[in-house]
Amino acid sequence: MVPLVISVTADAAPDLLLTRDRPVLASSTKTAGVAGRFAVDGDMTTTWLSGSPAGSQWLRVDLGRSQRITRVRVGWGPEFARSYAVQVSDDGASWTDLYRTGGGDGGTDDLKKLSGAGRYLRVLGTQRDGTGYALRDLRAYGPGPVAPATESAPGTSLAVPAAAAGLAQAAKKELAFKLVSSAENSTVAWRKQFGYIEDIGDGRGYTAGIVGFCSGTSDMLAVVTEYTRRKPKNVLARYLPALRTVDGSDSHAGLSGYPAAWRTAAADPVFQKTQEDERDRMYFDPAVTMASTDGVRALGQFAYYDAAVMHGVSGLRGIRSAALRKAKPPKQGGDEIKWLSAFLDARVAEMKKEEAHSDVSRVTTAQRVFLKAGNLDLNTPLSWRVYGDLFRA
């Protein structure tokens, strides 16, 4: 296929189309007839339509090699993103914004004079107008050269591979949230944990919300910052200066009355949605993307996600690097069970470095149990123990 050259105007460079028919990975797809590949086929009558689970959804395009991006056209269908970001990444796990808006109104957004580079391009929807996200057309431009049509990233295809679909399915994603909640909140009823907050003495200050956002590790600050962007007049906004000051420590300085304010905010649907979206943006999406690229199924994707929640995405990468010294993931020709066993070994070793996390039952009597049973797809019913308590789903 001959690369499309766009015409030169005062505000657009003579760049090449980089996305036509490139491999695509989607967070979810409603049906096979609206798969992710239809967003990059150049046909405005076809559409990618996400599934309808709550939270963020995304479409990722593999450009074949690192590319400099100067312009992106995002053509929405009848269901569009009120809030979304266009992002680039070199590894499909860590993302940098090229553009972000909270005022999307559908139609076609022609984003010019962009500056960024990466092998992967992603549109990340964080607030939808309807029941899902409909993307008719996604085009990215840059100086090139365009990667050969046969070059693709490990773990990507024109649709979500069956082995990697896993947590992109709404029911499996919900199950993952229950499993994490059993460890973070001692209950599978994660939607009742928006108001949870306490200092558990792990050196990370206050731990709160649906995945244990912490005042000492930046993610709680990110949640309150985003909440205040969406709703400037809220009960937590006045604590932002203090949260910035205590970030990186276990201090409560300036946070007098903060737990009560957090519990009050938890009744606000805007705050609840913010917690869900930030959970997905910071932990779920990067972890599942990394796991999908490694070719692991639902159990492995959950194991990556759970590691990201406790150790951060950078910690997840460290655990994965340690596992690579012992085994190879499926996409590198390794056996999935051996790979996950090595990954869980590395996870336990990392947990034991901190006294507060020395109880490793969320791995040994949960994830490891599923692995020994060969339940790589996390098929229900499940039973597991965390901190001695029995849970079922």
C-alpha positions in Angstrom: 0.0 0.0 0.0 1.3 3.5 -0.9 1.6 5.7 2.1 -1.0 8.5 2.0 0.5 12.0 1.9 -1.6 14.8 3.2 -1.6 18.2 1.6 0.6 21.0 2.9 -1.2 23.9 4.7 -0.1 26.6 7.0 -0.5 24.5 10.0 0.1 20.9 8.8 3.4 19.4 7.7 3.6 17.1 4.7 3.6 14.0 6.9 2.8 10.4 6.2 -0.2 8.4 7.4 1.2 6.0 10.0 -1.9 4.1 11.2 -3.6 2.6 8.2 -4.3 -1.1 8.7 -1.8 -1.3 11.6 -2.3 -4.0 14.3 -4.8 -2.9 16.9 -5.5 -4.0 20.5 -8.8 -2.9 22.2 -9.6 -2.9 25.9 -13.1 -4.3 24.9 -15.2 -4.8 21.9 -19.0 -5.0 21.9 -19.2 -7.6 19.0 -16.9 -8.9 16.3 -18.6 -6.7 13.8 -17.3 -3.6 15.5 -13.8 -4.7 16.2 -10.8 -2.4 16.8 -9.4 -2.9 13.3 -12.3 -0.9 11.8 -11.0 2.3 13.3 -7.9 2.2 11.2 -9.2 0.7 7.9 -9.8 4.1 6.3 -13.5 3.4 5.9 -15.8 5.9 7.7 -18.7 3.5 7.5 -17.1 1.0 9.8 -16.6 1.5 13.6 -14.9 0.2 16.7 -17.4 0.1 19.5 -16.2 -0.7 22.9 -18.1 -2.9 25.3 -20.1 -1.3 28.0 -18.3 -2.0 31.3 -17.8 1.0 33.6 -14.5 2.8 33.6 -12.0 3.7 31.0 -11.7 2.1 27.6 -9.0 2.3 25.1 -7.8 1.5 21.5 -4.1 1.0 20.9 -2.4 1.0 17.5 1.1 -0.5 17.0 3.0 1.7 14.6 5.6 -0.9 14.0 8.6 1.1 15.2 9.0 4.3 17.2 7.4 7.2 15.2 7.3 10.9 15.7 3.7 12.1 15.8 2.7 15.6 14.6 -1.0 15.2 13.9 -3.9 12.9 15.0 -7.4 12.9 13.6 -10.0 11.2 15.9 -13.3 10.6 14.2 -16.1 9.7 16.7 -19.3 7.8 16.0 -22.7 8.4 17.7 -21.2 7.5 21.1 -18.1 9.6 21.9 -15.8 10.5 24.7 -16.6 13.6 26.8 -13.1 13.2 28.3 -10.2 11.4 26.6 -6.5 11.5 25.9 -4.3 10.7 22.9 -1.1 9.0 24.2 2.2 7.5 23.0 4.3 4.8 24.5 7.5 2.9 23.6 6.6 -0.2 25.5 2.8 -0.3 25.5 2.8 0.1 29.3 4.0 3.6 30.2 2.1 6.4 28.4 2.7 10.0 27.7 -0.1 12.4 26.8 0.0 14.1 23.4 -3.4 15.6 24.0 -6.0 15.5 26.7 -9.5 17.1 27.0 -12.5 17.1 29.3 -14.7 18.9 26.8 -15.2 16.4 23.9 -18.3 16.9 21.8 -18.1 14.2 19.2 -17.5 14.7 15.5 -13.9 14.7 14.2 -11.1 16.2 16.3 -8.2 17.2 14.1 -5.3 17.7 16.5 -2.4 19.5 14.9 1.1 20.6 15.9 1.5 17.7 18.3 4.9 16.7 19.5 5.7 13.3 20.8 7.1 9.9 19.8 6.5 6.2 20.5 5.8 2.8 18.9 2.3 2.7 20.3 -0.5 5.2 19.9 -3.5 5.0 22.2 -6.9 6.8 22.5 -8.0 6.5 26.1 -11.6 7.4 26.8 -12.2 8.2 30.5 -15.8 9.7 30.4 -18.3 8.5 27.8 -21.3 10.3 26.3 -23.3 7.0 25.8 -23.0 3.4 26.9 -19.6 2.9 25.2 -17.1 4.6 22.8 -17.6 4.5 19.1 -14.5 5.4 17.0 -15.0 5.5 13.3 -11.6 6.7 12.3 -8.2 7.1 13.9 -5.3 8.6 11.9 -1.9 9.6 13.1 0.7 11.4 10.9 4.4 12.0 11.2 7.5 12.2 9.1 7.9 8.4 8.9 9.2 6.2 7.4 6.1 4.1 7.6 6.8 0.6 9.0 6.4 -2.3 6.6 2.9 -3.9 6.7 4.3 -7.2 7.9 6.0 -5.7 11.0 4.0 -6.0 14.2 4.6 -6.0 17.9 4.8 -9.1 19.9 1.4 -9.9 21.4 -0.7 -7.6 19.0 -3.1 -8.5 16.3 -5.9 -7.0 14.4 -8.3 -8.0 17.2 -7.7 -8.9 20.8 -6.2 -12.4 20.7 -8.3 -15.1 22.4 -5.5 -15.8 24.8 -5.2 -12.1 25.7 -8.9 -11.2 25.8 -9.1 -12.1 29.5 -9.9 -9.1 31.6 -11.2 -7.1 28.6 -14.4 -9.1 29.2 -16.7 -7.2 31.6 -17.3 -10.3 33.8 -13.6 -11.1 34.2 -12.8 -7.4 34.9 -15.4 -7.4 37.6 -13.9 -10.6 39.0 -10.5 -9.0 39.1 -11.8 -6.0 41.1 -13.4 -8.5 43.6 -10.1 -10.3 44.0 -8.2 -7.2 44.7 -10.8 -5.9 47.1 -10.6 -9.1 49.1 -7.0 -8.2 49.8 -7.3 -4.4 50.0 -10.6 -4.1 51.8 -11.3 -7.6 53.2 -14.5 -7.9 51.1 -15.5 -8.6 47.5 -18.1 -5.8 47.6 -15.6 -3.3 46.2 -18.3 -0.7 45.2 -18.9 -0.2 49.0 -15.3 0.9 49.5 -15.3 4.3 48.0 -15.3 5.8 51.5 -12.8 3.5 53.1 -9.8 5.3 54.7 -7.3 4.6 57.4 -3.6 4.6 58.2 -2.6 0.9 58.2 1.0 1.7 59.4 2.8 0.7 56.3 4.7 4.0 55.9 2.4 5.2 53.1 0.2 7.5 55.1 -3.5 7.2 54.6 -4.8 4.3 52.5 -8.2 4.8 51.0 -10.8 4.0 48.4 -11.4 1.0 46.1 -7.7 0.0 45.6 -6.0 1.6 48.5 -4.9 4.9 47.1 -2.2 6.3 49.4 -1.4 9.8 50.6 2.3 8.9 50.5 2.6 7.4 47.0 1.1 10.1 44.7 -2.0 8.1 43.6 -4.3 9.6 46.2 -3.0 13.1 45.2 -3.8 12.1 41.6 -7.4 11.1 42.5 -8.1 14.3 44.4 -6.6 16.4 41.7 -8.7 14.8 39.0 -11.8 15.0 41.2 -11.2 18.7 41.7 -10.7 19.2 38.0 -14.1 17.6 37.3 -15.8 19.3 40.3 -13.8 22.3 41.6 -16.0 22.9 44.6 -15.7 19.7 46.6 -14.9 18.9 50.2 -11.4 17.5 49.4 -10.1 20.4 47.3 -8.9 22.4 50.2 -6.5 19.5 51.2 -4.6 19.5 47.9 -1.8 21.7 49.2 -1.3 19.4 52.1 -1.5 16.3 49.9 1.3 17.7 47.8 3.4 18.4 50.8 3.0 14.9 52.4 3.4 13.0 49.1 6.3 10.6 49.5 6.0 10.4 53.3 3.7 8.9 56.0 2.9 12.4 57.4 -0.6 13.6 58.2 0.5 17.2 58.4 -2.3 19.6 57.3 -4.7 16.7 57.0 -6.8 17.3 60.1 -10.4 16.3 59.3 -9.3 14.7 56.0 -10.7 11.2 56.7 -14.1 12.6 57.4 -14.0 14.7 54.3 -13.0 11.6 52.2 -16.0 9.7 53.6 -18.3 12.6 52.7 -16.9 12.8 49.2 -17.5 9.1 48.7 -21.2 9.6 48.5 -20.7 11.8 45.4 -21.1 9.9 42.1 -18.5 12.2 40.5 -15.9 11.1 43.1 -16.9 7.5 42.7 -16.4 7.7 38.9 -13.1 9.5 39.5 -11.8 6.7 41.7 -12.8 4.1 39.1 -11.2 6.0 36.2 -8.0 6.7 38.0 -7.7 3.1 39.1 -8.0 2.1 35.5 -5.6 4.7 34.2 -2.9 4.2 36.8 -3.1 0.4 37.4 -5.6 -1.7 35.4 -4.9 -0.4 31.9 -1.1 -0.5 32.0 -1.0 -3.9 33.8 -3.5 -5.6 31.4 -1.7 -4.1 28.4 1.6 -5.4 29.7 0.1 -8.8 30.4 -1.6 -9.0 27.0 1.6 -8.2 25.3 3.2 -11.1 27.2 0.4 -13.3 25.9 -1.0 -14.4 29.3 -4.7 -15.1 30.0 -7.1 -13.8 32.6 -5.2 -15.2 35.6 -1.9 -13.7 34.5 -3.5 -10.4 33.7 -5.0 -10.3 37.2 -1.6 -11.2 38.7 0.0 -8.2 36.9 -2.8 -5.9 37.9 -2.7 -7.0 41.6 1.1 -6.4 41.5 0.6 -2.9 40.0 -1.9 -2.0 42.8 0.5 -2.9 45.6 3.9 -2.0 44.0 3.0 0.5 41.3 3.6 0.0 37.6 7.3 0.5 38.0 7.3 -2.2 40.7 5.4 -4.4 38.3 8.1 -4.0 35.7 10.7 -4.9 38.3 8.9 -8.1 39.2 8.5 -9.0 35.6 12.2 -8.3 35.0 13.1 -10.7 37.9 10.8 -13.3 36.5 12.5 -13.0 33.1 15.7 -14.3 34.7 13.9 -17.6 35.4 11.4 -18.1 32.6 9.9 -16.7 29.4 6.4 -15.4 28.8 4.2 -17.2 26.2 4.8 -14.5 23.5 8.5 -15.3 23.8 7.9 -19.0 23.4 7.6 -19.8 27.1 5.1 -22.0 28.9 2.4 -19.9 30.5 2.2 -21.9 33.8 6.0 -21.8 34.2 6.1 -18.1 33.4 3.3 -17.3 35.9 5.0 -19.4 38.6 8.2 -17.5 38.1 6.3 -14.2 38.2 4.5 -15.1 41.4 7.9 -16.2 43.0 9.3 -12.8 42.1 6.1 -11.1 43.5 6.4 -12.9 46.8 10.1 -12.0 47.1 9.2 -8.3 46.5 6.4 -8.4 49.1 8.7 -9.8 51.7 11.0 -6.8 51.5 8.4 -4.8 53.4 7.2 -5.8 56.9 3.7 -4.4 56.2 3.4 -6.8 53.2 5.0 -9.9 54.7 1.7 -11.7 54.7 1.8 -13.0 51.1 -1.5 -14.9 51.3 -3.0 -12.8 48.5 -0.5 -14.7 46.3 0.0 -18.1 48.0 -3.6 -18.9 49.0 -5.3 -17.1 46.1 -3.3 -16.7 42.8 -1.1 -19.7 43.4 -4.1 -21.8 44.1 -5.7 -20.9 40.8 -2.4 -21.5 39.0 -2.0 -25.0 40.5 -5.5 -25.8 39.4 -4.6 -24.8 35.9 -7.4 -22.1 35.9 -5.6 -19.7 33.6 -8.9 -18.2 32.4 -10.2 -17.5 36.0 -13.3 -19.5 35.4 -15.8 -19.4 38.2 -16.7 -20.6 40.8 -13.6 -19.6 42.7 -12.7 -19.8 46.3 -9.6 -18.4 48.0 -8.2 -17.1 51.2 -6.6 -13.8 52.1 -5.3 -13.1 55.6 -7.1 -16.3 56.7 -10.5 -15.2 55.5 -12.4 -17.3 53.0 -13.9 -15.6 49.9 -15.9 -17.0 47.0 -17.0 -15.6 43.6 
